[in-house]
């Protein structure tokens, strides 16, 4: 029943998209779809060649869907994922990570890890928000957002592209309920999943 309700919600969320979504809008990352249904289960993949990790996670009974491609194993470890061969592991691992090659390190629009800031901006346009973070201010984030739906069914879609030394190092796609009591756009963060990711599904 839960899976059915999540599938219906995703169909409604997609149907509520604007007839002409923003030029930056994307639904594919590293060969995996930004979707959760019978064919697209939660997943956690560690690519030993590139050292990148792809996770597709769901929380809040399906109201929040995240697709993240990163090399930040500390972040992923804090989310409860055990990464094979990494010295820092969760005290109590909650999720299984499958070791295998990722189909790509690209988005559906052809942007890939290692691309320059200029290429991302040229392909997607100016971001809605930029942010500089890190102890040495070494990370630049480009954030793109739009809201879809009406009233309590509205959702906010975010894409975040993180750069270091001018090169793309992390990509995050996220659907999240709009909190009407707070109209400010909140920077999306990868969150702990509520379902046990499995690397068994097909991309």
Backbone as a printed PyTorch tensor [residue, N CA C, xyz], in Angstrom:
tensor([[[  0.8250,  -1.2010,   0.0000],
         [  0.0000,   0.0000,   0.0000],
         [  0.8600,   1.2520,   0.0000]],

        [[  1.9440,   1.2410,   0.7890],
         [  2.8240,   2.4040,   0.8540],
         [  3.4700,   2.6440,  -0.4970]],

        [[  3.9750,   1.5600,  -1.1360],
         [  4.6200,   1.7060,  -2.4330],
         [  3.6240,   2.2370,  -3.4520]],

        [[  2.3800,   1.7530,  -3.3940],
         [  1.3550,   2.2150,  -4.3240],
         [  1.0950,   3.6950,  -4.1470]],

        [[  0.9760,   4.1380,  -2.8840],
         [  0.6910,   5.5510,  -2.6190],
         [  1.8450,   6.4360,  -3.0620]],

        [[  3.0930,   5.9420,  -2.8760],
         [  4.2550,   6.7140,  -3.3120],
         [  4.2660,   6.8230,  -4.8340]],

        [[  3.9340,   5.7170,  -5.5190],
         [  3.9120,   5.7360,  -6.9750],
         [  2.8790,   6.7340,  -7.4750]],

        [[  1.6780,   6.7150,  -6.8700],
         [  0.6280,   7.6570,  -7.2540],
         [  1.0810,   9.0900,  -7.0110]],

        [[  1.7260,   9.3340,  -5.8630],
         [  2.2040,  10.6860,  -5.5580],
         [  3.2000,  11.1620,  -6.5950]],

        [[  4.1150,  10.2790,  -7.0090],
         [  5.1140,  10.6760,  -7.9970],
         [  4.4590,  10.9850,  -9.3390]],

        [[  3.4400,  10.2020,  -9.7180],
         [  2.7260,  10.4730, -10.9590],
         [  2.0600,  11.8400, -10.8910]],

        [[  1.4280,  12.1310,  -9.7570],
         [  0.7840,  13.4330,  -9.5900],
         [  1.7920,  14.5580,  -9.5940]],

        [[  2.9350,  14.3260,  -8.9250],
         [  3.9690,  15.3590,  -8.8820],
         [  4.4720,  15.6700, -10.2750]],

        [[  4.7090,  14.6140, -11.0930],
         [  5.1780,  14.8280, -12.4460],
         [  4.1150,  15.5260, -13.2780]],

        [[  2.8320,  15.1520, -13.0880],
         [  1.7660,  15.7620, -13.8790],
         [  1.5500,  17.2170, -13.5190]],

        [[  2.0140,  17.6350, -12.3260],
         [  1.8190,  19.0180, -11.9110],
         [  2.9580,  19.9220, -12.3670]],

        [[  3.9320,  19.3440, -13.0970],
         [  5.0250,  20.1550, -13.5970],
         [  4.5100,  21.1760, -14.5870]],

        [[  5.1800,  22.3180, -14.6910],
         [  4.7860,  23.2980, -15.6970],
         [  4.8530,  22.6880, -17.0880]],

        [[  4.0150,  23.1870, -18.0160],
         [  4.0200,  22.6470, -19.3720],
         [  5.3740,  22.8500, -20.0330]],

        [[  6.0970,  23.8620, -19.5900],
         [  7.4510,  24.1110, -20.0900],
         [  8.3830,  24.2380, -18.8820]],

        [[  8.9080,  23.1120, -18.3860],
         [  9.7980,  23.1560, -17.2100],
         [ 11.0240,  24.0130, -17.4970]],

        [[ 11.7090,  24.4650, -16.4550],
         [ 12.9360,  25.2460, -16.6520],
         [ 13.9360,  24.4870, -17.5050]],

        [[ 14.7650,  25.2070, -18.2210],
         [ 15.7250,  24.5780, -19.1350],
         [ 16.6920,  23.6640, -18.3960]],

        [[ 16.8940,  23.8870, -17.0860],
         [ 17.8510,  23.0940, -16.3280],
         [ 17.2470,  21.8000, -15.7770]],

        [[ 15.9250,  21.6550, -15.8710],
         [ 15.2330,  20.5210, -15.2510],
         [ 15.7550,  19.1930, -15.7890]],

        [[ 16.0680,  18.2530, -14.8820],
         [ 16.6350,  16.9650, -15.2690],
         [ 16.0600,  15.8720, -14.3760]],

        [[ 15.9780,  14.6480, -14.9000],
         [ 15.4490,  13.5320, -14.1130],
         [ 16.3190,  12.2860, -14.2080]],

        [[ 17.5580,  12.4400, -14.6680],
         [ 18.4710,  11.3030, -14.7740],
         [ 19.8380,  11.6920, -14.2430]],

        [[ 20.4380,  10.7890, -13.4660],
         [ 21.7590,  11.0530, -12.9000],
         [ 22.5430,   9.7430, -12.8170]],

        [[ 23.7260,   9.7360, -13.3900],
         [ 24.6120,   8.5590, -13.3670],
         [ 23.9310,   7.3150, -13.9240]],

        [[ 23.0430,   7.5050, -14.8930],
         [ 22.3540,   6.3830, -15.5050],
         [ 21.1300,   5.8980, -14.7560]],

        [[ 20.7630,   6.5690, -13.6660],
         [ 19.6110,   6.1800, -12.8550],
         [ 18.5330,   7.2580, -12.9210]],

        [[ 17.2810,   6.8200, -12.9180],
         [ 16.1630,   7.7350, -13.0060],
         [ 15.8380,   8.3410, -11.6420]],

        [[ 15.4020,   9.5750, -11.6780],
         [ 14.9160,  10.2460, -10.4790],
         [ 13.4530,   9.8530, -10.3270]],

        [[ 13.2360,   8.6430,  -9.8050],
         [ 11.8990,   8.0720,  -9.6920],
         [ 11.8930,   7.0120,  -8.6110]],

        [[ 10.7170,   6.7190,  -8.0820],
         [ 10.5680,   5.6550,  -7.0950],
         [  9.2520,   4.9360,  -7.3500]],

        [[  9.3580,   3.7350,  -7.8870],
         [  8.1880,   2.9170,  -8.1840],
         [  8.6350,   1.4630,  -8.2650]],

        [[  7.8150,   0.6100,  -8.8790],
         [  8.1540,  -0.8110,  -8.9310],
         [  9.4700,  -1.0810,  -9.6620]],

        [[  9.8210,  -0.2230, -10.6110],
         [ 11.0270,  -0.4280, -11.3960],
         [ 12.2290,   0.3490, -10.8640]],

        [[ 11.9890,   1.2840,  -9.9700],
         [ 13.0670,   2.1490,  -9.4850],
         [ 13.0450,   2.1790,  -7.9580]],

        [[ 13.7350,   1.2130,  -7.3690],
         [ 13.7760,   1.0830,  -5.9110],
         [ 14.8650,   1.9820,  -5.3300]],

        [[ 14.8360,   2.2050,  -4.0200],
         [ 15.9850,   2.8700,  -3.3860],
         [ 17.2590,   2.1000,  -3.7050]],

        [[ 18.3490,   2.8080,  -3.8850],
         [ 19.5780,   2.1670,  -4.3310],
         [ 20.7830,   2.8910,  -3.7560]],

        [[ 21.8640,   2.1560,  -3.5250],
         [ 23.1270,   2.7470,  -3.0840],
         [ 24.2510,   2.0020,  -3.7860]],

        [[ 24.9790,   2.7000,  -4.6450],
         [ 26.0350,   2.0960,  -5.4520],
         [ 27.3630,   2.7860,  -5.1640]],

        [[ 28.4050,   1.9910,  -4.9350],
         [ 29.7580,   2.5310,  -4.8120],
         [ 30.5750,   2.0430,  -5.9940]],

        [[ 31.0840,   2.9870,  -6.7920],
         [ 31.8900,   2.6660,  -7.9690],
         [ 33.3640,   2.6860,  -7.5590]],

        [[ 34.0280,   1.5290,  -7.4880],
         [ 35.4020,   1.4750,  -6.9910],
         [ 36.4150,   2.1490,  -7.9210]],

        [[ 36.0730,   2.3360,  -9.1850],
         [ 36.9960,   2.9760, -10.1170],
         [ 37.0070,   4.4930,  -9.9530]],

        [[ 35.8330,   5.0850,  -9.9340],
         [ 35.7340,   6.5410,  -9.8020],
         [ 35.6700,   6.9850,  -8.3490]],

        [[ 35.3350,   6.0430,  -7.4480],
         [ 35.1240,   6.3080,  -6.0210],
         [ 33.8790,   7.1520,  -5.7780]],

        [[ 33.0090,   7.2430,  -6.7790],
         [ 31.7580,   7.9750,  -6.5930],
         [ 30.6720,   7.0550,  -6.0500]],

        [[ 29.7370,   7.6650,  -5.3360],
         [ 28.6290,   6.9570,  -4.7120],
         [ 27.3350,   7.5450,  -5.2500]],

        [[ 26.4260,   6.6960,  -5.6760],
         [ 25.1100,   7.1270,  -6.1500],
         [ 24.0740,   6.5610,  -5.2020]],

        [[ 23.2480,   7.4240,  -4.6350],
         [ 22.1760,   6.9510,  -3.7620],
         [ 20.8410,   7.5420,  -4.2160]],

        [[ 19.8200,   6.6810,  -4.1820],
         [ 18.4400,   7.1110,  -4.4280],
         [ 17.6640,   6.7340,  -3.1830]],

        [[ 17.2190,   7.7160,  -2.4410],
         [ 16.5900,   7.4620,  -1.1490],
         [ 15.2520,   8.1810,  -1.0380]],

        [[ 14.4060,   7.6650,  -0.1500],
         [ 13.0710,   8.2000,   0.0670],
         [ 12.8530,   8.3640,   1.5580]],

        [[ 12.1550,   9.4070,   1.9430],
         [ 11.7760,   9.5660,   3.3500],
         [ 10.4250,  10.2430,   3.4420]],

        [[  9.9380,  10.3940,   4.6590],
         [  8.6330,  11.0150,   4.9180],
         [  7.5290,  10.3230,   4.1170]],

        [[  7.5360,   8.9790,   4.1460],
         [  6.5160,   8.1870,   3.4570],
         [  6.4190,   8.5350,   1.9790]],

        [[  7.5600,   8.8440,   1.3840],
         [  7.5810,   9.0980,  -0.0480],
         [  7.4610,  10.5440,  -0.4380]],

        [[  7.2870,  11.4370,   0.5210],
         [  7.1270,  12.8520,   0.1990],
         [  8.4340,  13.5140,  -0.2010]],

        [[  9.5520,  12.8950,   0.1390],
         [ 10.8610,  13.4740,  -0.1480],
         [ 11.7060,  12.4330,  -0.8730]],

        [[ 12.1150,  12.7510,  -2.0830],
         [ 12.9110,  11.8450,  -2.8990],
         [ 14.2250,  12.5240,  -3.2500]],

        [[ 15.3330,  11.8000,  -3.0670],
         [ 16.6610,  12.3550,  -3.3140],
         [ 17.4710,  11.4190,  -4.1950]],

        [[ 18.1680,  12.0040,  -5.1680],
         [ 19.1230,  11.2790,  -5.9930],
         [ 20.4370,  12.0550,  -5.9050]],

        [[ 21.4680,  11.4160,  -5.3400],
         [ 22.7270,  12.0990,  -5.0320],
         [ 23.9100,  11.3520,  -5.6110]],

        [[ 24.7950,  12.0800,  -6.2880],
         [ 26.0550,  11.5380,  -6.7950],
         [ 27.1860,  12.3100,  -6.1310]],

        [[ 28.0170,  11.6200,  -5.3430],
         [ 29.0230,  12.3120,  -4.5490],
         [ 30.2260,  11.4090,  -4.2740]],

        [[ 31.3380,  12.0440,  -3.8820],
         [ 32.4880,  11.3010,  -3.3580],
         [ 32.6640,  11.5780,  -1.8710]],

        [[ 31.7410,  12.3340,  -1.3050],
         [ 31.8290,  12.7100,   0.1070],
         [ 31.3600,  11.5470,   0.9700]],

        [[ 32.2900,  10.6520,   1.2880],
         [ 31.9060,   9.4590,   2.0340],
         [ 31.5390,   9.7800,   3.4810]],

        [[ 32.0580,  10.8840,   4.0190],
         [ 31.6550,  11.2610,   5.3700],
         [ 30.1660,  11.5950,   5.4010]],

        [[ 29.7110,  12.3290,   4.3930],
         [ 28.2950,  12.6740,   4.3280],
         [ 27.4350,  11.4250,   4.2090]],

        [[ 27.8300,  10.5320,   3.3200],
         [ 27.0650,   9.3080,   3.1020],
         [ 27.1200,   8.4040,   4.3360]],

        [[ 28.2820,   8.3570,   4.9810],
         [ 28.4020,   7.5720,   6.2170],
         [ 27.4720,   8.1210,   7.2950]],

        [[ 27.3940,   9.4450,   7.4050],
         [ 26.5080,  10.0580,   8.3990],
         [ 25.0430,   9.7460,   8.1190]],

        [[ 24.7330,   9.4210,   6.8730],
         [ 23.3680,   9.0480,   6.5140],
         [ 23.0790,   7.5820,   6.8350]],

        [[ 24.0910,   6.8370,   7.2880],
         [ 23.8840,   5.4510,   7.6840],
         [ 24.3480,   4.4210,   6.6810]],

        [[ 25.0620,   4.8570,   5.6320],
         [ 25.5500,   3.9370,   4.6170],
         [ 26.9660,   3.4720,   4.9480]],

        [[ 27.1860,   2.1760,   4.8900],
         [ 28.5230,   1.6090,   5.0750],
         [ 29.1900,   1.5200,   3.7050]],

        [[ 30.3310,   2.2030,   3.5420],
         [ 31.0470,   2.2090,   2.2720],
         [ 32.2110,   1.2230,   2.3490]],

        [[ 32.2410,   0.1920,   1.5380],
         [ 33.3060,  -0.8180,   1.5960],
         [ 34.6950,  -0.1960,   1.4530]],

        [[ 35.6020,  -0.6070,   2.3440],
         [ 36.9870,  -0.1700,   2.2520],
         [ 37.2870,   1.1810,   2.8520]],

        [[ 36.2540,   1.8750,   3.3690],
         [ 36.4910,   3.1930,   3.9550],
         [ 36.6590,   3.0570,   5.4610]],

        [[ 37.6490,   3.7600,   5.9950],
         [ 37.9740,   3.5720,   7.4100],
         [ 36.8700,   4.0490,   8.3450]],

        [[ 36.1270,   5.0930,   7.9390],
         [ 35.0290,   5.5460,   8.7900],
         [ 33.7450,   4.8560,   8.3610]],

        [[ 33.1170,   4.1600,   9.2960],
         [ 31.8740,   3.4590,   9.0250],
         [ 30.8340,   3.8700,  10.0620]],

        [[ 29.5530,   3.7620,   9.7320],
         [ 28.5170,   4.0530,  10.7320],
         [ 28.6580,   3.1080,  11.9220]],

        [[ 28.3790,   3.6020,  13.1200],
         [ 28.4400,   2.7390,  14.2990],
         [ 27.4940,   1.5490,  14.1270]],

        [[ 26.3190,   1.8310,  13.6020],
         [ 25.3480,   0.7820,  13.2960],
         [ 24.8540,   1.0040,  11.8740]],

        [[ 25.4870,   0.3620,  10.8820],
         [ 25.0710,   0.5700,   9.4890],
         [ 23.5930,   0.2540,   9.2960]],

        [[ 22.8980,   1.1680,   8.6250],
         [ 21.4780,   0.9840,   8.3860],
         [ 21.1880,   0.5050,   6.9760]],

        [[ 22.1140,   0.7730,   6.0500],
         [ 21.8230,   0.5200,   4.6490],
         [ 22.9700,  -0.2080,   3.9640]],

        [[ 22.6120,  -1.0280,   2.9930],
         [ 23.5780,  -1.7940,   2.2240],
         [ 24.0530,  -0.9980,   1.0150]],

        [[ 25.3510,  -1.0180,   0.7530],
         [ 25.9120,  -0.3750,  -0.4230],
         [ 26.4870,  -1.4480,  -1.3380]],

        [[ 26.0620,  -1.4390,  -2.5900],
         [ 26.5400,  -2.4050,  -3.5660],
         [ 27.7600,  -1.8570,  -4.2880]],

        [[ 28.7740,  -2.6830,  -4.4640],
         [ 29.9880,  -2.2790,  -5.1780],
         [ 29.8690,  -2.7170,  -6.6280]],

        [[ 29.7980,  -1.7580,  -7.5270],
         [ 29.7810,  -2.0420,  -8.9670],
         [ 29.9780,  -0.7370,  -9.7270]],

        [[ 30.3010,  -0.8490, -11.0030],
         [ 30.5360,   0.3380, -11.8180],
         [ 29.2280,   1.0680, -12.0890]],

        [[ 29.2690,   2.3930, -12.0270],
         [ 28.1270,   3.2050, -12.4190],
         [ 28.1030,   3.3280, -13.9370]],

        [[ 26.9110,   3.3850, -14.5420],
         [ 26.8320,   3.5170, -15.9960],
         [ 27.5110,   4.7760, -16.5280]],

        [[ 27.4810,   5.8530, -15.7250],
         [ 28.1020,   7.1070, -16.1340],
         [ 28.2240,   7.9980, -14.9070]],

        [[ 28.8540,   9.1350, -15.0800],
         [ 28.8930,  10.1670, -14.0480],
         [ 28.2540,  11.4370, -14.6070]],

        [[ 27.2070,  11.2320, -15.4250],
         [ 26.5770,  12.3270, -16.1600],
         [ 25.1080,  12.4780, -15.8030]],

        [[ 24.5710,  13.6530, -16.1090],
         [ 23.1350,  13.9020, -16.0030],
         [ 22.4850,  13.6050, -17.3400]],

        [[ 21.1640,  13.6520, -17.3630],
         [ 20.4530,  13.4450, -18.6110],
         [ 20.7340,  14.5290, -19.6350]],

        [[ 21.1240,  15.7010, -19.1720],
         [ 21.4310,  16.8050, -20.0720],
         [ 22.8900,  16.8210, -20.5140]],

        [[ 23.6440,  15.8010, -20.1390],
         [ 24.9990,  15.6830, -20.6280],
         [ 26.0630,  16.3550, -19.8000]],

        [[ 25.7030,  16.9090, -18.6560],
         [ 26.7180,  17.4510, -17.7590],
         [ 27.3360,  16.3000, -16.9890]],

        [[ 28.6380,  16.3730, -16.7260],
         [ 29.2710,  15.2770, -16.0200],
         [ 30.2790,  15.7860, -14.9950]],

        [[ 30.5670,  14.9110, -14.0490],
         [ 31.5530,  15.2190, -13.0280],
         [ 32.8550,  15.6530, -13.7190]],

        [[ 33.4310,  16.7510, -13.2210],
         [ 34.6490,  17.2890, -13.8110],
         [ 34.4110,  18.4690, -14.7310]],

        [[ 33.1260,  18.7130, -15.0940],
         [ 32.8230,  19.8570, -15.9510],
         [ 33.1140,  21.1700, -15.2390]],

        [[ 33.3470,  22.1980, -16.0200],
         [ 33.6630,  23.5170, -15.4650],
         [ 32.4060,  24.2680, -15.0500]],

        [[ 32.5900,  25.2770, -14.2240],
         [ 31.4860,  26.1540, -13.8320],
         [ 30.8780,  26.7950, -15.0750]],

        [[ 31.7330,  27.2360, -15.9840],
         [ 31.2530,  27.8970, -17.1950],
         [ 30.3730,  26.9810, -18.0330]],

        [[ 30.7380,  25.6980, -18.1510],
         [ 29.9410,  24.7700, -18.9400],
         [ 28.5770,  24.5470, -18.3080]],

        [[ 28.5300,  24.3830, -16.9940],
         [ 27.2540,  24.1810, -16.3140],
         [ 26.3660,  25.4050, -16.4920]],

        [[ 26.9370,  26.5690, -16.3290],
         [ 26.1570,  27.8020, -16.4840],
         [ 25.6760,  27.9660, -17.9260]],

        [[ 26.5210,  27.6140, -18.8780],
         [ 26.1500,  27.7290, -20.2890],
         [ 25.0230,  26.7570, -20.6330]],

        [[ 25.0790,  25.5620, -20.0690],
         [ 24.0810,  24.5330, -20.3790],
         [ 22.7600,  24.7670, -19.6320]],

        [[ 22.8350,  25.2080, -18.3780],
         [ 21.6320,  25.3170, -17.5490],
         [ 21.1290,  26.7310, -17.3360]],

        [[ 21.9800,  27.7220, -17.6160],
         [ 21.6030,  29.0950, -17.3320],
         [ 22.0670,  29.5070, -15.9420]],

        [[ 21.7700,  30.7400, -15.5660],
         [ 22.1860,  31.2580, -14.2630],
         [ 21.4320,  30.5480, -13.1450]],

        [[ 22.1080,  30.1780, -12.0600],
         [ 21.4170,  29.5210, -10.9360],
         [ 20.5330,  30.5010, -10.1790]],

        [[ 19.5360,  29.9550,  -9.4830],
         [ 18.6970,  30.8050,  -8.6590],
         [ 19.4140,  31.2810,  -7.4140]],

        [[ 20.4020,  30.4890,  -6.9750],
         [ 21.1340,  30.8330,  -5.7620],
         [ 22.5330,  30.2490,  -5.8390]],

        [[ 23.5110,  30.9800,  -5.3520],
         [ 24.8720,  30.4660,  -5.2360],
         [ 25.2830,  30.5150,  -3.7700]],

        [[ 26.1680,  29.6150,  -3.3810],
         [ 26.6220,  29.5530,  -1.9900],
         [ 28.0620,  29.0720,  -1.9580]],

        [[ 28.8700,  29.7210,  -1.1380],
         [ 30.2590,  29.3300,  -0.9420],
         [ 30.3890,  28.7600,   0.4630]],

        [[ 30.9220,  27.5350,   0.5860],
         [ 31.0260,  26.8630,   1.8750],
         [ 32.3930,  26.2140,   2.0180]],

        [[ 32.6010,  25.5730,   3.1790],
         [ 33.8620,  24.8870,   3.4480],
         [ 34.7510,  25.7250,   4.3460]],

        [[ 35.5950,  25.0450,   5.1100],
         [ 36.4820,  25.7380,   6.0480],
         [ 37.4000,  26.7250,   5.3380]],

        [[ 37.7460,  26.4160,   4.0960],
         [ 38.6140,  27.2970,   3.3060],
         [ 37.8390,  27.9470,   2.1650]],

        [[ 36.4990,  27.9390,   2.2810],
         [ 35.6440,  28.5010,   1.2320],
         [ 35.9560,  27.8650,  -0.1230]],

        [[ 36.1730,  26.5600,  -0.0850],
         [ 36.6180,  25.8660,  -1.2960],
         [ 35.4870,  25.3080,  -2.1420]],

        [[ 34.2480,  25.3670,  -1.6440],
         [ 33.1330,  24.7930,  -2.3860],
         [ 32.1760,  25.8830,  -2.8670]],

        [[ 31.8050,  25.7920,  -4.1300],
         [ 30.8060,  26.6860,  -4.7210],
         [ 29.6120,  25.8480,  -5.1380]],

        [[ 28.4260,  26.2460,  -4.6850],
         [ 27.2080,  25.5190,  -5.0480],
         [ 26.3220,  26.3730,  -5.9390]],

        [[ 25.8560,  25.7710,  -7.0390],
         [ 24.8410,  26.3710,  -7.9020],
         [ 23.5340,  25.6630,  -7.5820]],

        [[ 22.4950,  26.4320,  -7.2300],
         [ 21.2150,  25.8310,  -6.8530],
         [ 20.1050,  26.3590,  -7.7430]],

        [[ 19.3220,  25.4210,  -8.2840],
         [ 18.1990,  25.7340,  -9.1540],
         [ 16.9410,  25.1590,  -8.5040]],

        [[ 15.8400,  25.9270,  -8.4800],
         [ 14.6280,  25.4600,  -7.8000],
         [ 13.3800,  25.9410,  -8.5230]],

        [[ 12.3200,  25.1250,  -8.4470],
         [ 10.9840,  25.6030,  -8.8150],
         [  9.9510,  24.7860,  -8.0510]],

        [[  8.7870,  25.3770,  -7.8410],
         [  7.6960,  24.7150,  -7.1330],
         [  6.6500,  24.2790,  -8.1450]],

        [[  5.9930,  23.1410,  -7.8670],
         [  4.9520,  22.6080,  -8.7320],
         [  3.7910,  22.1420,  -7.8790]],

        [[  2.5760,  22.2100,  -8.4260],
         [  1.4010,  21.7800,  -7.6870],
         [  0.7230,  22.9490,  -7.0030]],

        [[ -0.3560,  22.6370,  -6.3120],
         [ -1.1420,  23.6720,  -5.6640],
         [ -1.4160,  23.3090,  -4.2140]],

        [[ -1.5480,  24.3230,  -3.3970],
         [ -1.9470,  24.1890,  -1.9990],
         [ -1.0640,  23.1900,  -1.2690]],

        [[ -1.7040,  22.2710,  -0.5040],
         [ -0.9310,  21.3420,   0.3140],
         [ -0.2440,  20.2590,  -0.4960]],

        [[ -0.5680,  20.1360,  -1.7860],
         [  0.0510,  19.1310,  -2.6320],
         [  1.2780,  19.6620,  -3.3600]],

        [[  1.6500,  20.9030,  -3.1030],
         [  2.7700,  21.4860,  -3.8330],
         [  4.0960,  20.8770,  -3.3850]],

        [[  5.0310,  20.7960,  -4.3130],
         [  6.3520,  20.2480,  -4.0690],
         [  7.3890,  21.1850,  -4.6540]],

        [[  8.5550,  21.1650,  -4.0730],
         [  9.6540,  21.9540,  -4.6040],
         [ 10.7120,  21.0210,  -5.1730]],

        [[ 11.1210,  21.3000,  -6.3870],
         [ 12.1500,  20.5200,  -7.0410],
         [ 13.4380,  21.3260,  -7.0420]],

        [[ 14.5450,  20.6950,  -6.6150],
         [ 15.8360,  21.3720,  -6.5430],
         [ 16.9030,  20.5590,  -7.2580]],

        [[ 17.8110,  21.2580,  -7.9030],
         [ 19.0460,  20.6630,  -8.3940],
         [ 20.1970,  21.4820,  -7.8390]],

        [[ 21.2030,  20.8010,  -7.2840],
         [ 22.3640,  21.4760,  -6.7220],
         [ 23.6300,  20.9070,  -7.3470]],

        [[ 24.4620,  21.7880,  -7.8550],
         [ 25.7340,  21.4140,  -8.4860],
         [ 26.8610,  22.0190,  -7.6570]],

        [[ 27.7400,  21.1720,  -7.1290],
         [ 28.8090,  21.6280,  -6.2390],
         [ 30.1520,  21.5370,  -6.9640]],

        [[ 30.9310,  22.6220,  -6.8630],
         [ 32.2290,  22.7070,  -7.5290],
         [ 33.3560,  22.8730,  -6.5080]],

        [[ 34.5080,  22.3590,  -6.8700],
         [ 35.7300,  22.5920,  -6.1100],
         [ 36.8380,  22.8790,  -7.1110]],

        [[ 37.5630,  23.9720,  -6.8840],
         [ 38.6220,  24.3930,  -7.8170],
         [ 38.0760,  24.5220,  -9.2340]],

        [[ 36.8300,  24.9680,  -9.3430],
         [ 36.2390,  25.2150, -10.6460],
         [ 35.7020,  24.0080, -11.3690]],

        [[ 35.7260,  22.8250, -10.7380],
         [ 35.2720,  21.5990, -11.3730],
         [ 34.0890,  20.9960, -10.6160]],

        [[ 33.1430,  20.4510, -11.3650],
         [ 31.9590,  19.8400, -10.7730],
         [ 32.3230,  18.5550, -10.0360]],

        [[ 31.9610,  18.4780,  -8.7480],
         [ 32.3130,  17.3040,  -7.9380],
         [ 31.0990,  16.6020,  -7.3190]],

        [[ 29.9150,  17.2320,  -7.3380],
         [ 28.7420,  16.6170,  -6.7020],
         [ 27.4750,  17.1490,  -7.3490]],

        [[ 26.4720,  16.2560,  -7.4830],
         [ 25.1830,  16.6410,  -8.0650],
         [ 24.0720,  16.0630,  -7.1880]],

        [[ 23.0640,  16.8860,  -6.9050],
         [ 21.9340,  16.4670,  -6.0740],
         [ 20.6290,  16.8660,  -6.7440]],

        [[ 19.6990,  15.8950,  -6.8820],
         [ 18.3390,  16.1610,  -7.3350],
         [ 17.4110,  15.8470,  -6.1720]],

        [[ 16.3940,  16.6940,  -5.9540],
         [ 15.5450,  16.4850,  -4.7840],
         [ 14.1330,  17.0280,  -4.9990]],

        [[ 13.1160,  16.1910,  -4.6770],
         [ 11.7170,  16.6250,  -4.5580],
         [ 11.4320,  16.7520,  -3.0720]],

        [[ 10.7690,  17.8220,  -2.6670],
         [ 10.5140,  18.0220,  -1.2490],
         [  9.1950,  18.7670,  -1.0880]],

        [[  8.3770,  18.4350,  -0.0830],
         [  7.1530,  19.2000,   0.1400],
         [  7.4730,  20.6580,   0.4260]],

        [[  6.6300,  21.5630,  -0.0810],
         [  6.7900,  22.9770,   0.2080],
         [  6.2000,  23.2520,   1.5790]],

        [[  6.9940,  23.8740,   2.4510],
         [  6.5190,  24.2290,   3.7880],
         [  5.9240,  25.6300,   3.7220]],

        [[  4.6060,  25.6950,   3.7000],
         [  3.9350,  26.9650,   3.4420],
         [  4.1380,  27.9850,   4.5550]],

        [[  4.4680,  27.5080,   5.7450],
         [  4.6910,  28.4660,   6.8270],
         [  6.0350,  29.1730,   6.6580]],

        [[  6.8650,  28.6480,   5.7660],
         [  8.1710,  29.2520,   5.5160],
         [  8.3550,  29.3570,   4.0130]],

        [[  8.1570,  30.5360,   3.4550],
         [  8.2030,  30.7270,   2.0200],
         [  9.6260,  30.7950,   1.4850]],

        [[ 10.6100,  30.8940,   2.3640],
         [ 11.9920,  30.9900,   1.8980],
         [ 12.4220,  29.6800,   1.2610]],

        [[ 13.2360,  29.7750,   0.2240],
         [ 13.7930,  28.5820,  -0.4070],
         [ 14.9140,  28.0580,   0.4690]],

        [[ 14.7940,  26.8260,   0.8950],
         [ 15.7880,  26.2240,   1.7690],
         [ 16.7150,  25.3650,   0.9260]],

        [[ 18.0070,  25.4950,   1.1450],
         [ 18.9760,  24.7000,   0.3990],
         [ 18.7400,  23.2220,   0.6630]],

        [[ 18.6140,  22.3980,  -0.3950],
         [ 18.3540,  20.9690,  -0.1880],
         [ 19.5560,  20.2760,   0.4140]],

        [[ 19.2810,  19.3270,   1.3100],
         [ 20.3400,  18.5240,   1.8960],
         [ 19.9590,  17.0630,   1.7830]],

        [[ 20.9260,  16.2320,   1.4990],
         [ 20.6590,  14.7950,   1.4800],
         [ 20.3100,  14.3580,   2.8890]],

        [[ 19.2700,  13.5350,   3.0120],
         [ 18.7830,  13.1590,   4.3200],
         [ 18.8050,  11.6470,   4.4700]],

        [[ 18.5810,  11.1910,   5.6980],
         [ 18.5640,   9.7600,   5.9660],
         [ 17.3540,   9.1220,   5.2990]],

        [[ 17.5490,   7.9840,   4.6890],
         [ 16.4690,   7.2810,   4.0150],
         [ 15.6350,   6.5150,   5.0220]],

        [[ 14.3950,   6.1980,   4.6190],
         [ 13.5550,   5.3860,   5.4820],
         [ 13.4010,   3.9720,   4.9250]],

        [[ 13.8470,   3.7700,   3.7030],
         [ 13.7770,   2.4350,   3.1180],
         [ 15.1870,   1.8900,   2.9900]],

        [[ 15.3010,   0.5760,   2.9970],
         [ 16.6140,  -0.0480,   2.9240],
         [ 17.0770,  -0.1320,   1.4830]],

        [[ 18.0470,   0.7010,   1.0530],
         [ 18.4910,   0.6640,  -0.3480],
         [ 19.0620,  -0.6970,  -0.7130]],

        [[ 18.8190,  -1.0620,  -1.9570],
         [ 19.3390,  -2.3250,  -2.4860],
         [ 19.9240,  -2.0650,  -3.8540]],

        [[ 21.0910,  -2.6050,  -4.1260],
         [ 21.7260,  -2.3950,  -5.4160],
         [ 21.2200,  -3.3500,  -6.4750]],

        [[ 20.1180,  -4.0340,  -6.2530],
         [ 19.6880,  -5.0610,  -7.1730],
         [ 18.8660,  -4.5770,  -8.3500]],

        [[ 18.3680,  -3.3320,  -8.3270],
         [ 17.4950,  -2.9100,  -9.4170],
         [ 18.3310,  -2.4780, -10.6120]],

        [[ 17.6800,  -2.4590, -11.7680],
         [ 18.3420,  -2.0210, -12.9740],
         [ 18.3070,  -0.5090, -13.0430]],

        [[ 19.3120,   0.1030, -13.6710],
         [ 19.3160,   1.5550, -13.8220],
         [ 18.0630,   2.0400, -14.5160]]])
